[in-house]
Amino acid sequence: MKKNKVSKIIALSTMLFCSASATAGAVLDGIAKSGELRACFDAGYMPFEMKSKNNSYIGFDVDLGKIMAKQMGVKYVPVNTAWDGIIPALITGKCDIIMAGMTVNAQRNMKVNFADPYIVVGQSIILNPKLKGEIKSYKDLNNPKYTVASKLGTTGEVVVKRMLKKAKYNAFETETDAALEVINGKADAMIYDMPFVSIYAAQNSGKVAAITEPFTYEPLGWAVKQGDPDMINFLNNFLRQVKGDGTYDRVYSKWFKSDAWLKQVK
């Protein structure tokens, strides 16, 4: 090989190494320098992230974020963001991580990187009580005579459009608005994540019925910018640690096996 070709290869390799070194661990370095872990979510998704009576943010994701920040030695900073703008907020640097009960799917994975799933949920049904017994599964809703609601830009919406094509569909900015359509009789059902459906039905017993058994498989994951394997490595090891030492189980039980927290958001 000619000398000038060797020189070019060495120069190119050096440039690539320097570029990789400059970006490797960029998020972790930024968190360490700022002293803050900025976590994006869309408050209102029970029990993952909610606004309490005293205007603070509480929930499963919030608690895990606070534990993560404590282990990092930094401050946890919640960044409440509209759902349809949450990935752009991450990409443009308004937050370091999305901790928002986000379902891992191919389209999102083309824009962000996901850590290993930290919980698995699926879609369930909030139902007008008049239809209890008539509607026994999501398949029964696939009929033009039924109106189904969900939240804009969520997997609930994707599921309705893919699996309930014959039904009329109404999209809403928030899950609460979509659920209210069922209570107000303007929608026959709402398709949404099982934890929300289960809790909302318990809160509004008599006003709605529910089919809580999930009919889809949906792993939820924390999302970060693409191209930072160090941050993904950190998140996977953090998750492994809190699941191994019992921390995760304690937090999970607080939000999914008890309803004591409901008085904070009613």
PLY file of the C-alpha trace (Angstrom):
ply
format ascii 1.0
element vertex 266
property float x
property float y
property float z
element edge 265
property int vertex1
property int vertex2
end_header
0.00 0.00 0.00
1.29 3.44 -0.90
2.45 5.73 1.87
-0.05 8.50 1.06
-2.94 5.98 1.27
-1.72 4.79 4.67
-1.55 8.39 5.87
-5.10 9.06 4.72
-6.42 5.94 6.46
-4.67 6.90 9.71
-6.01 10.45 9.47
-9.56 9.21 8.83
-9.36 6.73 11.70
-8.16 9.49 14.01
-11.05 11.73 12.98
-13.59 8.98 13.58
-12.08 8.15 16.97
-12.11 11.80 18.03
-15.70 12.21 16.84
-16.81 9.11 18.75
-14.95 10.28 21.85
-16.63 13.66 21.66
-20.14 12.16 21.58
-19.65 9.09 23.79
-21.31 9.65 27.15
-22.49 13.12 26.10
-25.75 12.88 28.04
-24.12 11.56 31.20
-21.43 14.25 30.98
-24.11 16.92 30.56
-26.06 15.65 33.55
-22.92 15.60 35.70
-21.94 19.13 34.66
-25.40 20.65 35.11
-26.13 18.77 38.32
-29.59 17.98 36.98
-31.45 15.02 35.48
-34.19 16.58 33.33
-36.96 14.05 32.70
-39.74 14.66 30.17
-43.26 13.32 30.69
-46.88 14.29 30.06
-48.61 14.60 33.44
-52.00 12.91 33.64
-51.09 9.33 32.88
-52.06 7.50 36.08
-50.19 6.18 37.94
-47.01 7.00 36.00
-46.99 10.80 36.18
-49.61 13.10 37.67
-49.99 16.54 39.16
-50.95 16.50 42.83
-53.23 18.86 44.74
-50.22 20.92 45.82
-49.04 21.24 42.17
-46.08 18.89 42.54
-45.52 15.92 40.24
-45.99 12.41 41.57
-46.14 8.89 40.13
-44.29 5.70 39.30
-41.99 7.31 36.73
-41.40 10.31 38.98
-40.30 8.14 41.89
-37.96 6.09 39.70
-36.56 9.31 38.24
-35.87 10.69 41.70
-34.12 7.48 42.74
-32.05 7.56 39.55
-31.07 11.20 40.14
-30.13 10.48 43.76
-27.86 7.64 42.69
-26.29 9.96 40.11
-25.74 12.61 42.78
-27.81 15.20 40.92
-31.18 16.94 41.22
-34.29 15.49 39.60
-36.01 18.08 37.39
-39.47 17.23 35.98
-40.23 18.62 32.51
-43.96 18.42 31.82
-44.41 18.27 28.05
-47.35 17.80 25.69
-47.28 14.24 24.38
-47.13 15.14 20.69
-44.01 17.21 21.33
-42.22 14.95 23.77
-39.78 13.31 21.32
-38.88 16.66 19.71
-38.27 18.02 23.23
-35.75 15.25 23.85
-34.05 15.64 20.48
-33.69 19.42 20.88
-32.20 19.07 24.35
-35.07 20.30 26.51
-34.68 17.15 28.60
-32.13 14.39 29.05
-34.52 11.46 29.08
-38.15 10.57 28.45
-39.59 8.78 31.49
-43.23 8.83 30.52
-44.70 5.37 30.20
-43.72 5.35 26.53
-44.40 2.20 24.55
-41.42 0.90 22.62
-42.30 0.62 18.94
-40.50 0.66 15.61
-41.49 4.18 14.54
-40.34 5.75 17.80
-37.20 3.63 17.79
-36.25 5.23 14.48
-36.05 8.58 16.29
-34.82 7.67 19.78
-33.01 4.86 21.58
-34.81 2.85 24.25
-33.35 1.21 27.32
-34.61 -2.26 28.23
-38.36 -2.23 29.10
-39.01 -1.38 32.73
-42.65 -2.53 32.72
-45.00 -4.30 30.31
-48.62 -3.20 29.85
-51.25 -3.48 27.11
-54.43 -1.85 25.83
-57.69 -2.27 27.78
-61.21 -0.89 27.50
-63.21 1.71 29.42
-66.81 0.96 28.56
-70.20 2.63 28.80
-71.94 0.59 31.56
-74.99 0.17 29.31
-72.86 -2.01 27.04
-71.62 -4.30 29.79
-72.36 -7.85 28.66
-72.92 -6.74 25.08
-69.24 -5.90 24.59
-67.06 -8.75 25.77
-63.85 -7.98 23.88
-62.30 -5.36 21.62
-63.54 -7.35 18.62
-67.14 -6.55 19.52
-66.38 -2.82 19.19
-65.28 -3.20 15.58
-68.65 -2.04 14.29
-69.81 1.24 12.65
-72.49 1.68 15.31
-69.87 2.20 18.03
-67.80 5.30 18.73
-64.40 4.73 20.30
-62.11 7.33 21.88
-58.42 7.46 22.76
-55.56 9.92 23.22
-53.95 11.54 20.22
-50.54 10.15 19.28
-50.62 7.14 21.59
-50.55 3.41 21.01
-54.23 3.42 21.97
-54.90 5.45 18.84
-52.72 3.13 16.77
-54.61 0.10 18.06
-58.01 1.65 17.29
-56.98 2.52 13.74
-55.46 -0.91 13.14
-57.81 -3.25 14.97
-61.13 -1.34 15.10
-61.25 0.07 11.58
-65.03 -0.19 11.31
-65.74 1.82 14.47
-66.00 5.61 14.55
-62.95 7.14 16.20
-62.55 10.37 18.16
-59.08 11.53 19.27
-58.42 13.77 22.28
-55.46 15.73 23.61
-55.61 14.05 27.03
-56.63 10.65 28.30
-58.98 12.29 30.82
-60.91 14.07 28.06
-61.22 10.80 26.15
-62.51 8.96 29.23
-65.03 11.72 29.95
-66.56 11.09 26.53
-67.58 7.66 27.79
-69.00 9.06 31.03
-70.91 11.73 29.09
-72.31 9.15 26.69
-70.59 10.63 23.63
-68.39 7.57 23.17
-69.17 3.92 23.71
-65.65 3.00 24.77
-62.13 4.25 25.27
-59.06 2.23 24.35
-56.02 2.95 26.51
-53.24 1.49 28.63
-54.33 -1.03 31.27
-53.04 0.86 34.37
-55.02 3.99 33.50
-58.14 1.99 32.61
-58.02 0.02 35.84
-57.53 3.08 38.06
-60.03 5.28 36.21
-62.70 2.60 36.40
-62.12 2.26 40.15
-62.37 6.03 40.59
-65.59 6.22 38.58
-67.34 3.06 39.68
-70.92 3.05 38.40
-70.18 5.70 35.78
-68.08 3.38 33.62
-67.42 -0.32 33.24
-64.09 -1.80 32.19
-62.50 -4.76 30.49
-59.08 -4.58 32.12
-57.47 -7.70 30.65
-54.98 -6.32 28.09
-55.47 -7.44 24.50
-52.08 -6.20 23.27
-48.47 -6.62 24.41
-46.69 -3.32 25.06
-43.29 -2.94 26.71
-42.62 0.54 28.10
-39.10 1.97 28.00
-37.10 5.06 28.87
-35.96 6.95 25.77
-32.78 8.93 25.11
-31.17 10.53 22.07
-29.72 8.20 19.50
-25.99 7.60 19.38
-25.17 7.48 23.10
-24.52 3.86 24.13
-23.07 4.99 27.48
-26.45 6.37 28.58
-28.24 3.20 27.50
-25.65 1.16 29.40
-26.23 3.29 32.50
-30.03 2.94 32.30
-29.95 -0.83 31.82
-27.58 -1.28 34.75
-29.67 1.06 36.92
-32.80 -0.93 36.12
-31.03 -4.21 36.83
-29.83 -2.88 40.19
-33.17 -1.51 41.45
-34.96 -4.68 40.37
-32.35 -6.79 42.11
-32.22 -4.93 45.44
-35.99 -4.65 45.95
-36.28 -0.91 45.25
-38.34 -1.42 42.10
-40.79 -3.75 43.85
-41.38 -1.22 46.62
-42.08 1.58 44.15
-44.26 -0.71 42.00
-46.33 -1.78 45.02
-46.85 1.83 46.05
-48.39 2.81 42.72
-49.93 -0.41 41.35
-50.94 -2.43 44.41
-52.36 0.38 46.54
-54.80 3.22 45.93
-53.66 5.33 48.90
-52.11 7.85 46.51
-55.47 8.63 44.88
-56.31 11.13 47.63
-53.36 13.23 46.47
-54.82 13.77 43.00
-58.59 13.77 43.54
0 1
1 2
2 3
3 4
4 5
5 6
6 7
7 8
8 9
9 10
10 11
11 12
12 13
13 14
14 15
15 16
16 17
17 18
18 19
19 20
20 21
21 22
22 23
23 24
24 25
25 26
26 27
27 28
28 29
29 30
30 31
31 32
32 33
33 34
34 35
35 36
36 37
37 38
38 39
39 40
40 41
41 42
42 43
43 44
44 45
45 46
46 47
47 48
48 49
49 50
50 51
51 52
52 53
53 54
54 55
55 56
56 57
57 58
58 59
59 60
60 61
61 62
62 63
63 64
64 65
65 66
66 67
67 68
68 69
69 70
70 71
71 72
72 73
73 74
74 75
75 76
76 77
77 78
78 79
79 80
80 81
81 82
82 83
83 84
84 85
85 86
86 87
87 88
88 89
89 90
90 91
91 92
92 93
93 94
94 95
95 96
96 97
97 98
98 99
99 100
100 101
101 102
102 103
103 104
104 105
105 106
106 107
107 108
108 109
109 110
110 111
111 112
112 113
113 114
114 115
115 116
116 117
117 118
118 119
119 120
120 121
121 122
122 123
123 124
124 125
125 126
126 127
127 128
128 129
129 130
130 131
131 132
132 133
133 134
134 135
135 136
136 137
137 138
138 139
139 140
140 141
141 142
142 143
143 144
144 145
145 146
146 147
147 148
148 149
149 150
150 151
151 152
152 153
153 154
154 155
155 156
156 157
157 158
158 159
159 160
160 161
161 162
162 163
163 164
164 165
165 166
166 167
167 168
168 169
169 170
170 171
171 172
172 173
173 174
174 175
175 176
176 177
177 178
178 179
179 180
180 181
181 182
182 183
183 184
184 185
185 186
186 187
187 188
188 189
189 190
190 191
191 192
192 193
193 194
194 195
195 196
196 197
197 198
198 199
199 200
200 201
201 202
202 203
203 204
204 205
205 206
206 207
207 208
208 209
209 210
210 211
211 212
212 213
213 214
214 215
215 216
216 217
217 218
218 219
219 220
220 221
221 222
222 223
223 224
224 225
225 226
226 227
227 228
228 229
229 230
230 231
231 232
232 233
233 234
234 235
235 236
236 237
237 238
238 239
239 240
240 241
241 242
242 243
243 244
244 245
245 246
246 247
247 248
248 249
249 250
250 251
251 252
252 253
253 254
254 255
255 256
256 257
257 258
258 259
259 260
260 261
261 262
262 263
263 264
264 265
